[in-house]
Amino acid sequence: MAESITLARPYARAAFEFARDRKQLASWSEGLRLLATLVSHPKLEALIRSVKFSSDQKAAILMDVSDGGLDAELAKFLNVLALNDRLALLSDISHLFDNYRDKQEQSLEVDVESAFTLSATQRKALESSLKKALQRDVKLDVSVKKNLLGGVCIRTGDTVIDASVRGRLAQLSSAVNV
């Protein structure tokens, strides 16, 4: 088991990065799950372990059985797996791919310090802007800090966006004192 995960990891990572870069995570996840289901069927499992069929034949049979459920790029990936005798790893590859996808798509906790209470409209606008900028779903934790004088200070992980009046004054003071 541990050995198959180790062998599957580079294939899953490559598939994930390819799909992520093309914004096709959902379709690749679906396709890999389909292939994992197919190769777990006893007859197809025996087929992919058989030495009677070439790697091209095994890939072609899986393509036929998938009944058009794979796009051209996923079909190429399937051929690479067949060529490298890694079709038996499809279940592990699918599982790892889904783990990478889940990690990628998780939402971020964003701490927002505001000089004033944010209205529902302001919260939605800020949430929308942060979602677009960070390219992730965000969950706002808003607190009021009167010492900011005005504006907001946003923190998530190592990222800090200081759009407060106090922060701007500090930047101005630093620039003047240079």
GROMACS elastic network, one bead per residue, 0.5 to 0.9 nm:
[ bonds ]
;  ai    aj funct       b0    kb
    1     4     6  0.52223   500
    1     5     6  0.63863   500
    1     6     6  0.86937   500
    2     5     6  0.51888   500
    2     6     6  0.62193   500
    2     7     6  0.87035   500
    3     6     6  0.50273   500
    3     7     6  0.62046   500
    3     8     6  0.85372   500
    4     7     6  0.50259   500
    4     8     6  0.59469   500
    4     9     6  0.85268   500
    4    88     6  0.87314   500
    4    89     6  0.64672   500
    4    92     6  0.71849   500
    5     9     6  0.59725   500
    5    89     6  0.78599   500
    5    92     6  0.60014   500
    5    93     6  0.77718   500
    5    96     6  0.82364   500
    6     9     6  0.54238   500
    6    10     6  0.78727   500
    7    10     6  0.68688   500
    7    11     6  0.77912   500
    7    86     6  0.83688   500
    7    89     6  0.76886   500
    8    11     6  0.54630   500
    8    12     6  0.60820   500
    8    13     6  0.85954   500
    8    86     6  0.80321   500
    8    89     6  0.58667   500
    8    90     6  0.77367   500
    8    91     6  0.89232   500
    8    92     6  0.60554   500
    8    93     6  0.52365   500
    8    96     6  0.79189   500
    9    12     6  0.51064   500
    9    13     6  0.60003   500
    9    14     6  0.85243   500
    9    92     6  0.80738   500
    9    93     6  0.67191   500
    9    96     6  0.68849   500
    9    97     6  0.86496   500
   10    13     6  0.50572   500
   10    14     6  0.60467   500
   10    15     6  0.85114   500
   10    93     6  0.87712   500
   11    14     6  0.51488   500
   11    15     6  0.60817   500
   11    16     6  0.84472   500
   11    77     6  0.88883   500
   11    81     6  0.82530   500
   11    93     6  0.66726   500
   11    97     6  0.89437   500
   12    15     6  0.51269   500
   12    16     6  0.59685   500
   12    17     6  0.85691   500
   12    92     6  0.82016   500
   12    94     6  0.70459   500
   12    95     6  0.84396   500
   12    96     6  0.59465   500
   12    97     6  0.51930   500
   12    98     6  0.89687   500
   12   100     6  0.84789   500
   13    16     6  0.50321   500
   13    17     6  0.61031   500
   13    18     6  0.84907   500
   13    93     6  0.85201   500
   13    96     6  0.78546   500
   13    97     6  0.68567   500
   13   100     6  0.77216   500
   14    17     6  0.52501   500
   14    18     6  0.60856   500
   14    19     6  0.85676   500
   15    18     6  0.51454   500
   15    19     6  0.60754   500
   15    20     6  0.83954   500
   15    28     6  0.80194   500
   15    74     6  0.86161   500
   15    77     6  0.77758   500
   15    93     6  0.87315   500
   15    97     6  0.73439   500
   16    19     6  0.51974   500
   16    20     6  0.58493   500
   16    21     6  0.84439   500
   16    25     6  0.71508   500
   16    28     6  0.81370   500
   16    29     6  0.87504   500
   16    96     6  0.89436   500
   16    97     6  0.58194   500
   16    98     6  0.85552   500
   16   100     6  0.69656   500
   16   101     6  0.72931   500
   17    20     6  0.50340   500
   17    21     6  0.60058   500
   17    22     6  0.85827   500
   18    21     6  0.53733   500
   18    22     6  0.64752   500
   18    23     6  0.86575   500
   18    24     6  0.83842   500
   18    25     6  0.88048   500
   19    22     6  0.51837   500
   19    23     6  0.59021   500
   19    25     6  0.51244   500
   19    26     6  0.85155   500
   19    27     6  0.84220   500
   19    28     6  0.65084   500
   19    29     6  0.89057   500
   20    24     6  0.60260   500
   20    25     6  0.55790   500
   20   101     6  0.83563   500
   20   104     6  0.89068   500
   21    24     6  0.77420   500
   21    25     6  0.88272   500
   22    25     6  0.80402   500
   23    26     6  0.82840   500
   24    27     6  0.55315   500
   24    28     6  0.61489   500
   24    29     6  0.84777   500
   25    28     6  0.52708   500
   25    29     6  0.59366   500
   25    30     6  0.85442   500
   25    97     6  0.89527   500
   25    98     6  0.88870   500
   25   101     6  0.69608   500
   26    29     6  0.51231   500
   26    30     6  0.61917   500
   26    31     6  0.86365   500
   26   101     6  0.86559   500
   27    30     6  0.50754   500
   27    31     6  0.61076   500
   27    32     6  0.85809   500
   27    70     6  0.86868   500
   27    71     6  0.87218   500
   28    32     6  0.59761   500
   28    33     6  0.83921   500
   28    70     6  0.84412   500
   28    71     6  0.87401   500
   28    74     6  0.71532   500
   28    97     6  0.87609   500
   29    32     6  0.52587   500
   29    33     6  0.61357   500
   29    34     6  0.85974   500
   29    94     6  0.69052   500
   29    97     6  0.69458   500
   29    98     6  0.64409   500
   29   101     6  0.82974   500
   30    33     6  0.51697   500
   30    34     6  0.62048   500
   30    35     6  0.87527   500
   30    69     6  0.87395   500
   30    94     6  0.88910   500
   31    34     6  0.50371   500
   31    35     6  0.62672   500
   31    36     6  0.85959   500
   31    66     6  0.88897   500
   31    69     6  0.65721   500
   31    70     6  0.58579   500
   31    71     6  0.82853   500
   31    74     6  0.73732   500
   31    94     6  0.87629   500
   32    35     6  0.50430   500
   32    36     6  0.60234   500
   32    37     6  0.84957   500
   32    70     6  0.87810   500
   32    74     6  0.82532   500
   32    90     6  0.71204   500
   32    91     6  0.79923   500
   32    93     6  0.76383   500
   32    94     6  0.51919   500
   32    95     6  0.87430   500
   32    97     6  0.83090   500
   33    37     6  0.60921   500
   33    38     6  0.85492   500
   33    90     6  0.82701   500
   33    91     6  0.74425   500
   33    94     6  0.57506   500
   33    95     6  0.81316   500
   34    37     6  0.51515   500
   34    38     6  0.62161   500
   34    39     6  0.88141   500
   34    66     6  0.73104   500
   34    69     6  0.77985   500
   34    70     6  0.87896   500
   35    39     6  0.62053   500
   35    40     6  0.85599   500
   35    62     6  0.75781   500
   35    63     6  0.89707   500
   35    66     6  0.73493   500
   35    70     6  0.89570   500
   35    78     6  0.87631   500
   35    90     6  0.66482   500
   35    91     6  0.78369   500
   35    94     6  0.83571   500
   36    39     6  0.53698   500
   36    40     6  0.62457   500
   36    87     6  0.88828   500
   36    88     6  0.85758   500
   36    89     6  0.82405   500
   36    92     6  0.80893   500
   36    93     6  0.82492   500
   36    94     6  0.66157   500
   36    95     6  0.89553   500
   37    40     6  0.52499   500
   37    41     6  0.67821   500
   37    90     6  0.86596   500
   37    91     6  0.74433   500
   38    41     6  0.55098   500
   38    42     6  0.89775   500
   38    44     6  0.67337   500
   38    45     6  0.80905   500
   38    62     6  0.75256   500
   38    65     6  0.78798   500
   38    66     6  0.77286   500
   39    42     6  0.76902   500
   39    43     6  0.83561   500
   39    44     6  0.53542   500
   39    45     6  0.50872   500
   39    46     6  0.87330   500
   39    47     6  0.87399   500
   39    48     6  0.75994   500
   39    62     6  0.81667   500
   39    87     6  0.75586   500
   39    88     6  0.69331   500
   39    90     6  0.73024   500
   39    91     6  0.78582   500
   40    43     6  0.84907   500
   40    44     6  0.70263   500
   40    45     6  0.57477   500
   40    88     6  0.84505   500
   40    90     6  0.89038   500
   40    91     6  0.77299   500
   41    44     6  0.54134   500
   41    45     6  0.58198   500
   41    46     6  0.85486   500
   42    45     6  0.50001   500
   42    46     6  0.61621   500
   42    47     6  0.85920   500
   43    46     6  0.52023   500
   43    47     6  0.62451   500
   43    48     6  0.89035   500
   44    48     6  0.62278   500
   44    49     6  0.85982   500
   44    61     6  0.89250   500
   44    62     6  0.81912   500
   45    48     6  0.53981   500
   45    49     6  0.64203   500
   45    50     6  0.86929   500
   45    88     6  0.74565   500
   46    49     6  0.52143   500
   46    50     6  0.60865   500
   47    50     6  0.50882   500
   47    51     6  0.83802   500
   47    52     6  0.84358   500
   47    53     6  0.76341   500
   47    58     6  0.72740   500
   48    51     6  0.81166   500
   48    53     6  0.79915   500
   48    55     6  0.84387   500
   48    58     6  0.62391   500
   48    59     6  0.88736   500
   48    82     6  0.84978   500
   48    85     6  0.84325   500
   48    87     6  0.66773   500
   48    88     6  0.69771   500
   49    85     6  0.88168   500
   49    87     6  0.86740   500
   49    88     6  0.76771   500
   50    53     6  0.63776   500
   50    54     6  0.89165   500
   51    54     6  0.72180   500
   53    56     6  0.80437   500
   53    57     6  0.58908   500
   53    58     6  0.63515   500
   54    57     6  0.51363   500
   54    58     6  0.62953   500
   54    59     6  0.87067   500
   54    82     6  0.85884   500
   54    83     6  0.85978   500
   55    58     6  0.51046   500
   55    59     6  0.62076   500
   55    60     6  0.85341   500
   55    79     6  0.75830   500
   55    81     6  0.86277   500
   55    83     6  0.52849   500
   55    84     6  0.81370   500
   55    85     6  0.71558   500
   56    59     6  0.52041   500
   56    60     6  0.60502   500
   56    61     6  0.85897   500
   56    79     6  0.69090   500
   56    82     6  0.69124   500
   56    83     6  0.72245   500
   57    60     6  0.50010   500
   57    61     6  0.60913   500
   57    62     6  0.86134   500
   57    82     6  0.89060   500
   58    61     6  0.51933   500
   58    62     6  0.63055   500
   58    63     6  0.86276   500
   58    79     6  0.87443   500
   58    82     6  0.68290   500
   58    87     6  0.87159   500
   59    62     6  0.51562   500
   59    63     6  0.61259   500
   59    64     6  0.86372   500
   59    75     6  0.81876   500
   59    78     6  0.63467   500
   59    79     6  0.57129   500
   59    81     6  0.84372   500
   59    82     6  0.59689   500
   59    83     6  0.86417   500
   59    87     6  0.85345   500
   60    64     6  0.61484   500
   60    65     6  0.86020   500
   60    79     6  0.83947   500
   61    64     6  0.50578   500
   61    65     6  0.61355   500
   61    66     6  0.85113   500
   62    65     6  0.50669   500
   62    66     6  0.59944   500
   62    67     6  0.87767   500
   62    78     6  0.85831   500
   63    66     6  0.51221   500
   63    67     6  0.67662   500
   63    68     6  0.71646   500
   63    69     6  0.81467   500
   63    70     6  0.74256   500
   63    75     6  0.72618   500
   63    78     6  0.85059   500
   64    67     6  0.54446   500
   64    68     6  0.73434   500
   65    68     6  0.82568   500
   65    69     6  0.89948   500
   66    69     6  0.53346   500
   66    70     6  0.70157   500
   67    70     6  0.80623   500
   68    71     6  0.75769   500
   70    73     6  0.80251   500
   70    74     6  0.58609   500
   70    75     6  0.61178   500
   71    74     6  0.54132   500
   71    75     6  0.61916   500
   71    76     6  0.88126   500
   72    75     6  0.50149   500
   72    76     6  0.63291   500
   72    77     6  0.87567   500
   73    76     6  0.50630   500
   73    77     6  0.63369   500
   73    78     6  0.86695   500
   74    78     6  0.61495   500
   74    79     6  0.86329   500
   75    79     6  0.62776   500
   75    80     6  0.87437   500
   76    79     6  0.50175   500
   76    80     6  0.63377   500
   76    81     6  0.87284   500
   77    80     6  0.50805   500
   77    81     6  0.63144   500
   77    82     6  0.86606   500
   78    81     6  0.50882   500
   78    82     6  0.61817   500
   78    83     6  0.85795   500
   78    87     6  0.76595   500
   79    83     6  0.59843   500
   79    84     6  0.85385   500
   80    83     6  0.50506   500
   80    84     6  0.61867   500
   80    85     6  0.84810   500
   80    86     6  0.83156   500
   81    84     6  0.52300   500
   81    85     6  0.60243   500
   81    87     6  0.54938   500
   81    88     6  0.88864   500
   81    89     6  0.84963   500
   81    90     6  0.84872   500
   82    86     6  0.58525   500
   82    87     6  0.55559   500
   83    86     6  0.76538   500
   83    87     6  0.88577   500
   84    87     6  0.82083   500
   85    88     6  0.77123   500
   85    89     6  0.89956   500
   86    89     6  0.54400   500
   86    90     6  0.74445   500
   87    90     6  0.55785   500
   87    91     6  0.88357   500
   88    91     6  0.73632   500
   88    92     6  0.85862   500
   89    92     6  0.53582   500
   89    93     6  0.60172   500
   89    94     6  0.85557   500
   90    94     6  0.59372   500
   90    95     6  0.84386   500
   91    94     6  0.51965   500
   91    95     6  0.61934   500
   91    96     6  0.86796   500
   92    95     6  0.50161   500
   92    96     6  0.60710   500
   92    97     6  0.83929   500
   93    96     6  0.52019   500
   93    97     6  0.59439   500
   93    98     6  0.85514   500
   94    97     6  0.50637   500
   94    98     6  0.61949   500
   94    99     6  0.86593   500
   95    98     6  0.52495   500
   95    99     6  0.63441   500
   95   100     6  0.88484   500
   96   100     6  0.62515   500
   96   101     6  0.85501   500
   97   100     6  0.51537   500
   97   101     6  0.61438   500
   97   102     6  0.86105   500
   98   102     6  0.60299   500
   98   103     6  0.85466   500
   99   102     6  0.51156   500
   99   103     6  0.62450   500
   99   104     6  0.86028   500
  100   103     6  0.51617   500
  100   104     6  0.61299   500
  100   105     6  0.86661   500
  101   105     6  0.60838   500
  101   106     6  0.85505   500
  102   105     6  0.52746   500
  102   106     6  0.61067   500
  103   106     6  0.55042   500
  104   107     6  0.86938   500
  104   136     6  0.83136   500
  105   135     6  0.90000   500
  105   136     6  0.64935   500
  105   137     6  0.76039   500
  106   136     6  0.70285   500
  106   137     6  0.69992   500
  106   138     6  0.87797   500
  107   136     6  0.57373   500
  107   138     6  0.51456   500
  107   139     6  0.68696   500
  108   134     6  0.88010   500
  108   136     6  0.68170   500
  108   137     6  0.63017   500
  108   139     6  0.60910   500
  108   140     6  0.85215   500
  108   156     6  0.72882   500
  108   157     6  0.87208   500
  109   137     6  0.89337   500
  109   138     6  0.59825   500
  109   140     6  0.62497   500
  109   141     6  0.71988   500
  109   155     6  0.87746   500
  109   156     6  0.64457   500
  109   157     6  0.84504   500
  110   130     6  0.88840   500
  110   138     6  0.65364   500
  110   139     6  0.59544   500
  110   140     6  0.50170   500
  110   141     6  0.60516   500
  110   142     6  0.83423   500
  110   154     6  0.68700   500
  110   155     6  0.58241   500
  110   157     6  0.82269   500
  111   139     6  0.85510   500
  111   140     6  0.61015   500
  111   142     6  0.60969   500
  111   143     6  0.78211   500
  111   153     6  0.81564   500
  111   154     6  0.57380   500
  111   155     6  0.51065   500
  111   156     6  0.63482   500
  112   140     6  0.67374   500
  112   141     6  0.59462   500
  112   143     6  0.62580   500
  112   144     6  0.84036   500
  112   152     6  0.66382   500
  112   153     6  0.57714   500
  112   155     6  0.65010   500
  112   156     6  0.89106   500
  113   116     6  0.87551   500
  113   141     6  0.84341   500
  113   142     6  0.59156   500
  113   143     6  0.50101   500
  113   144     6  0.56747   500
  113   145     6  0.60032   500
  113   148     6  0.82453   500
  113   151     6  0.85775   500
  113   152     6  0.54873   500
  113   153     6  0.50593   500
  113   154     6  0.64046   500
  113   155     6  0.84877   500
  113   164     6  0.88724   500
  114   117     6  0.68381   500
  114   118     6  0.75105   500
  114   142     6  0.71281   500
  114   143     6  0.62039   500
  114   145     6  0.57073   500
  114   146     6  0.76670   500
  114   148     6  0.71254   500
  114   149     6  0.89132   500
  114   150     6  0.72436   500
  114   151     6  0.60628   500
  114   153     6  0.65158   500
  114   154     6  0.86503   500
  114   164     6  0.78622   500
  115   118     6  0.89455   500
  115   143     6  0.86038   500
  115   144     6  0.55773   500
  115   145     6  0.51049   500
  115   147     6  0.70108   500
  115   148     6  0.52581   500
  115   149     6  0.57680   500
  115   151     6  0.59139   500
  115   152     6  0.64677   500
  115   153     6  0.89562   500
  115   164     6  0.78495   500
  116   143     6  0.86695   500
  116   144     6  0.57215   500
  116   145     6  0.73098   500
  116   146     6  0.70455   500
  116   149     6  0.87302   500
  116   150     6  0.72868   500
  116   151     6  0.80125   500
  116   152     6  0.86681   500
  117   142     6  0.84168   500
  117   143     6  0.78516   500
  117   144     6  0.61570   500
  118   121     6  0.79575   500
  118   122     6  0.57428   500
  118   123     6  0.60650   500
  118   142     6  0.80779   500
  118   144     6  0.86633   500
  119   122     6  0.51253   500
  119   123     6  0.61726   500
  119   124     6  0.86409   500
  120   123     6  0.50859   500
  120   124     6  0.61945   500
  120   125     6  0.86215   500
  121   124     6  0.51845   500
  121   125     6  0.61646   500
  121   126     6  0.85924   500
  122   125     6  0.50758   500
  122   126     6  0.60546   500
  122   127     6  0.84097   500
  123   126     6  0.51409   500
  123   127     6  0.59400   500
  123   128     6  0.84542   500
  123   140     6  0.80544   500
  123   142     6  0.87476   500
  124   128     6  0.59818   500
  124   129     6  0.85223   500
  125   128     6  0.51076   500
  125   129     6  0.61466   500
  125   130     6  0.85967   500
  126   129     6  0.51152   500
  126   130     6  0.60871   500
  126   131     6  0.84325   500
  126   140     6  0.88829   500
  127   130     6  0.52049   500
  127   131     6  0.59832   500
  127   132     6  0.85855   500
  127   137     6  0.84816   500
  127   138     6  0.65630   500
  127   139     6  0.76161   500
  127   140     6  0.70426   500
  128   131     6  0.50897   500
  128   132     6  0.62425   500
  128   133     6  0.86367   500
  128   137     6  0.88569   500
  128   138     6  0.85154   500
  129   132     6  0.52061   500
  129   133     6  0.61298   500
  129   134     6  0.85086   500
  130   134     6  0.57245   500
  130   135     6  0.77777   500
  130   136     6  0.81691   500
  130   137     6  0.83993   500
  130   138     6  0.71106   500
  131   134     6  0.53511   500
  131   135     6  0.53539   500
  131   136     6  0.52761   500
  131   137     6  0.54513   500
  131   138     6  0.59037   500
  132   135     6  0.50991   500
  132   136     6  0.72997   500
  132   137     6  0.86629   500
  133   136     6  0.82161   500
  134   137     6  0.81530   500
  134   138     6  0.84137   500
  144   148     6  0.89119   500
  145   148     6  0.59757   500
  145   149     6  0.83267   500
  145   152     6  0.89790   500
  146   149     6  0.60775   500
  146   150     6  0.79952   500
  147   150     6  0.83520   500
  147   166     6  0.77758   500
  148   151     6  0.70148   500
  148   152     6  0.74920   500
  148   153     6  0.83281   500
  148   164     6  0.58994   500
  148   165     6  0.62405   500
  148   166     6  0.52809   500
  148   167     6  0.78027   500
  149   164     6  0.72609   500
  149   165     6  0.57992   500
  149   166     6  0.62495   500
  150   163     6  0.86128   500
  150   164     6  0.56003   500
  150   165     6  0.51002   500
  150   166     6  0.74409   500
  151   162     6  0.84602   500
  151   163     6  0.56474   500
  151   165     6  0.58438   500
  151   166     6  0.84832   500
  152   161     6  0.82828   500
  152   162     6  0.65767   500
  152   163     6  0.51650   500
  152   165     6  0.81133   500
  153   160     6  0.72785   500
  153   161     6  0.57816   500
  153   163     6  0.55596   500
  153   164     6  0.57934   500
  153   167     6  0.82770   500
  154   159     6  0.80446   500
  154   160     6  0.56277   500
  154   162     6  0.62670   500
  154   163     6  0.78337   500
  155   158     6  0.74216   500
  155   159     6  0.57431   500
  155   161     6  0.64778   500
  155   162     6  0.84537   500
  156   159     6  0.53107   500
  156   160     6  0.66364   500
  156   161     6  0.89539   500
  157   160     6  0.80491   500
  161   164     6  0.88787   500
  162   165     6  0.86664   500
  162   166     6  0.87494   500
  162   167     6  0.58595   500
  162   168     6  0.77356   500
  163   166     6  0.84507   500
  163   167     6  0.65316   500
  163   168     6  0.69107   500
  164   167     6  0.50644   500
  164   168     6  0.62260   500
  164   169     6  0.85721   500
  165   168     6  0.50508   500
  165   169     6  0.60723   500
  165   170     6  0.85435   500
  166   169     6  0.51329   500
  166   170     6  0.62153   500
  166   171     6  0.87221   500
  167   170     6  0.50514   500
  167   171     6  0.62479   500
  167   172     6  0.86258   500
  168   171     6  0.50221   500
  168   172     6  0.61367   500
  168   173     6  0.85350   500
  169   173     6  0.60381   500
  169   174     6  0.85021   500
  170   173     6  0.50386   500
  170   174     6  0.61103   500
  170   175     6  0.85978   500
  171   174     6  0.50708   500
  171   175     6  0.61638   500
  171   176     6  0.86474   500
  172   175     6  0.50765   500
  172   176     6  0.61577   500
  172   177     6  0.85956   500
  173   176     6  0.51711   500
  173   177     6  0.61521   500
  173   178     6  0.87831   500
  174   177     6  0.52268   500
  174   178     6  0.64241   500
  175   178     6  0.54642   500
